[in-house]
Amino acid sequence: IGSTIRQLHIRAKEHMNTSTSSVFKHKLICLGSHFSFKILAQSSEAPILRLKEAMFIKTMRPQLNNKLEYEALQHFLF
């Protein structure tokens, strides 16, 4: 789970081609797997977008999001 203010297909392509990305690393582990990206929520305001991201990470607990990423977003949660 992540957030971006750019178009999804551009951000997804960056993830798929950046060796330090968690998505890229996951792609290597799951060779041949089909990847898809989905918009879970939208906002035109960056703080609201980050809040929504933090809430989704907290409730869904995805494996690709690391603990440091969650801790960085915790201040957005109540």
SULMOKA-V898562 format. One record per residue. PHI is phi in whole degrees, 0 to 359 (* if undefined). OMEGA is omega in whole degrees, -180 to 180 (none if undefined). NEAR is the number of other ideal C-beta (glycine too) atoms within 12 Angstrom. Layout:
phi omega near
PHI OMEGA NEAR
PHI OMEGA NEAR
This chain:
phi omega near
* -180 30
209 179 33
226 176 30
205 175 22
262 179 18
266 179 14
295 -175 12
302 -177 19
296 178 14
290 -180 14
294 179 20
297 179 23
298 177 18
299 179 20
300 -176 25
289 -176 22
244 -179 14
248 -172 15
296 179 13
271 -179 10
286 176 21
299 179 22
295 178 29
300 -180 20
297 178 17
295 178 19
300 179 21
294 -180 15
291 -176 14
257 -178 14
310 178 9
82 -180 8
286 176 12
275 179 8
250 173 20
221 179 11
238 -175 21
223 176 14
276 -179 20
268 -179 19
199 179 21
225 172 15
198 177 18
270 -180 9
251 -176 13
305 180 14
298 179 16
293 178 17
299 179 25
293 177 26
298 179 22
298 177 26
300 -180 33
299 -180 28
295 179 24
295 178 26
296 -179 30
295 -175 21
278 -175 16
266 180 18
47 -179 14
291 -178 20
293 -176 15
284 177 23
275 -178 25
269 -177 19
299 -179 12
297 179 11
296 179 21
295 -179 25
298 179 15
294 -178 18
265 -175 26
302 -179 18
293 176 12
276 -177 22
267 -178 18
275 none 8
